Amino acid sequence: MSKPLVQERGSLVSQLRSTHAGDRREGADDIRESVRTRLRQALGQRSCASIAARTGQNRESVRRWLSRGTIPVEFIANVCSEYGICGEWILSGRGTMLRADRTAHELAEATPRELCDAIARLLAEHMDMHPANHAHA
């Protein structure tokens, strides 16, 4: 089953940092360009201004990151978070582009035990968020 968004975002930032830390390796430019290409594909025809507004970045910075140079990991994590994009797909091209598609795929592949565990977690979270509704239970 999929990780909560906050946990996924933290994991994505860690993965991206380790990828960028290895940028001195041969092929780093190819990796960077592949990430940039998938990022542009996921963002489609959205304007740099709308992406900047949604991710809290400067429009000119967004334009520059989508065209050349190193893309800050925080920007990639924000794009994934804001637009529902899978970080693993951005980084590696593996899996599904959209988190919603990944969830559907995981549900189709989940065992009955995994489904029951996920339902139990969701019910527990719901009860924690709405304790007044369950005071008499």
One Martini backbone bead per residue (centre of mass of N, CA, C, O) as a GRO file, in nm:
protein
  137
    1MET     BB    1   0.103   0.031   0.011
    2SER     BB    2   0.089   0.357   0.047
    3LYS     BB    3   0.225   0.635   0.150
    4PRO     BB    4   0.222   0.895   0.308
    5LEU     BB    5   0.282   1.202   0.186
    6VAL     BB    6   0.496   1.300   0.391
    7GLN     BB    7   0.673   1.049   0.374
    8GLU     BB    8   0.716   1.058   0.068
    9ARG     BB    9   0.850   1.337   0.055
   10GLY     BB   10   1.095   1.268   0.235
   11SER     BB   11   1.194   1.036   0.057
   12LEU     BB   12   1.231   1.197  -0.202
   13VAL     BB   13   1.442   1.396  -0.097
   14SER     BB   14   1.650   1.179  -0.030
   15GLN     BB   15   1.680   1.065  -0.315
   16LEU     BB   16   1.761   1.328  -0.453
   17ARG     BB   17   2.013   1.390  -0.289
   18SER     BB   18   2.165   1.133  -0.369
   19THR     BB   19   2.162   1.193  -0.669
   20HIS     BB   20   2.309   1.473  -0.650
   21ALA     BB   21   2.563   1.369  -0.499
   22GLY     BB   22   2.625   1.186  -0.773
   23ASP     BB   23   2.686   1.402  -1.011
   24ARG     BB   24   2.997   1.324  -1.066
   25ARG     BB   25   2.917   1.112  -1.222
   26GLU     BB   26   2.880   0.939  -1.481
   27GLY     BB   27   2.575   1.060  -1.631
   28ALA     BB   28   2.440   1.302  -1.480
   29ASP     BB   29   2.323   1.456  -1.720
   30ASP     BB   30   2.129   1.235  -1.807
   31ILE     BB   31   1.967   1.221  -1.550
   32ARG     BB   32   1.881   1.517  -1.537
   33GLU     BB   33   1.736   1.513  -1.815
   34SER     BB   34   1.531   1.291  -1.748
   35VAL     BB   35   1.394   1.440  -1.518
   36ARG     BB   36   1.313   1.690  -1.681
   37THR     BB   37   1.138   1.543  -1.891
   38ARG     BB   38   0.933   1.423  -1.685
   39LEU     BB   39   0.848   1.690  -1.565
   40ARG     BB   40   0.736   1.814  -1.825
   41GLN     BB   41   0.533   1.592  -1.882
   42ALA     BB   42   0.367   1.623  -1.616
   43LEU     BB   43   0.305   1.942  -1.664
   44GLY     BB   44   0.283   2.013  -1.948
   45GLN     BB   45   0.107   2.323  -2.036
   46ARG     BB   46   0.199   2.467  -1.806
   47SER     BB   47   0.285   2.743  -1.662
   48CYS     BB   48   0.531   2.894  -1.490
   49ALA     BB   49   0.343   3.069  -1.318
   50SER     BB   50   0.159   2.837  -1.207
   51ILE     BB   51   0.385   2.667  -1.085
   52ALA     BB   52   0.502   2.882  -0.899
   53ALA     BB   53   0.248   2.933  -0.732
   54ARG     BB   54   0.210   2.630  -0.634
   55THR     BB   55   0.535   2.607  -0.523
   56GLY     BB   56   0.671   2.887  -0.429
   57GLN     BB   57   0.803   3.018  -0.684
   58ASN     BB   58   0.985   3.153  -0.926
   59ARG     BB   59   0.924   3.184  -1.254
   60GLU     BB   60   1.219   3.199  -1.359
   61SER     BB   61   1.319   2.948  -1.212
   62VAL     BB   62   1.132   2.747  -1.345
   63ARG     BB   63   1.224   2.795  -1.633
   64ARG     BB   64   1.519   2.715  -1.585
   65TRP     BB   65   1.475   2.423  -1.466
   66LEU     BB   66   1.315   2.325  -1.738
   67SER     BB   67   1.590   2.384  -1.930
   68ARG     BB   68   1.831   2.388  -1.700
   69GLY     BB   69   2.021   2.239  -1.491
   70THR     BB   70   1.972   2.223  -1.162
   71ILE     BB   71   1.726   2.073  -0.963
   72PRO     BB   72   1.569   2.124  -0.693
   73VAL     BB   73   1.445   1.906  -0.465
   74GLU     BB   74   1.212   2.081  -0.352
   75PHE     BB   75   1.072   2.127  -0.620
   76ILE     BB   76   1.012   1.835  -0.692
   77ALA     BB   77   0.851   1.773  -0.435
   78ASN     BB   78   0.634   1.992  -0.482
   79VAL     BB   79   0.530   1.890  -0.750
   80CYS     BB   80   0.444   1.612  -0.653
   81SER     BB   81   0.249   1.714  -0.437
   82GLU     BB   82   0.065   1.918  -0.608
   83TYR     BB   83   0.024   1.694  -0.873
   84GLY     BB   84   0.041   1.379  -0.807
   85ILE     BB   85   0.338   1.273  -0.830
   86CYS     BB   86   0.571   1.033  -0.872
   87GLY     BB   87   0.890   1.019  -0.763
   88GLU     BB   88   0.994   0.759  -0.896
   89TRP     BB   89   0.925   0.847  -1.184
   90ILE     BB   90   1.097   1.099  -1.199
   91LEU     BB   91   1.373   0.953  -1.131
   92SER     BB   92   1.330   0.660  -1.322
   93GLY     BB   93   1.046   0.577  -1.484
   94ARG     BB   94   0.909   0.409  -1.277
   95GLY     BB   95   0.599   0.336  -1.301
   96THR     BB   96   0.379   0.578  -1.223
   97MET     BB   97   0.305   0.907  -1.258
   98LEU     BB   98   0.051   0.879  -1.080
   99ARG     BB   99  -0.064   0.823  -0.769
  100ALA     BB  100  -0.349   0.721  -0.842
  101ASP     BB  101  -0.245   0.489  -1.020
  102ARG     BB  102  -0.079   0.346  -0.804
  103THR     BB  103  -0.309   0.282  -0.614
  104ALA     BB  104  -0.471   0.107  -0.809
  105HIS     BB  105  -0.246  -0.098  -0.854
  106GLU     BB  106  -0.209  -0.180  -0.556
  107LEU     BB  107  -0.498  -0.278  -0.511
  108ALA     BB  108  -0.492  -0.501  -0.732
  109GLU     BB  109  -0.223  -0.642  -0.581
  110ALA     BB  110  -0.343  -0.689  -0.317
  111THR     BB  111  -0.392  -0.841  -0.039
  112PRO     BB  112  -0.622  -0.904   0.192
  113ARG     BB  113  -0.441  -0.818   0.428
  114GLU     BB  114  -0.358  -0.538   0.318
  115LEU     BB  115  -0.644  -0.427   0.303
  116CYS     BB  116  -0.718  -0.458   0.603
  117ASP     BB  117  -0.488  -0.283   0.713
  118ALA     BB  118  -0.570  -0.023   0.564
  119ILE     BB  119  -0.850   0.005   0.686
  120ALA     BB  120  -0.761   0.017   0.982
  121ARG     BB  121  -0.589   0.275   0.953
  122LEU     BB  122  -0.815   0.462   0.852
  123LEU     BB  123  -1.001   0.430   1.097
  124ALA     BB  124  -0.800   0.529   1.311
  125GLU     BB  125  -0.756   0.809   1.186
  126HIS     BB  126  -1.050   0.899   1.197
  127MET     BB  127  -1.083   0.873   1.504
  128ASP     BB  128  -0.852   1.075   1.576
  129MET     BB  129  -0.987   1.324   1.414
  130HIS     BB  130  -1.295   1.229   1.552
  131PRO     BB  131  -1.361   1.196   1.876
  132ALA     BB  132  -1.654   1.307   1.920
  133ASN     BB  133  -1.798   1.082   1.741
  134HIS     BB  134  -1.670   0.848   1.968
  135ALA     BB  135  -1.746   0.890   2.280
  136HIS     BB  136  -1.977   0.643   2.298
  137ALA     BB  137  -1.800   0.378   2.208
   0.00000   0.00000   0.00000
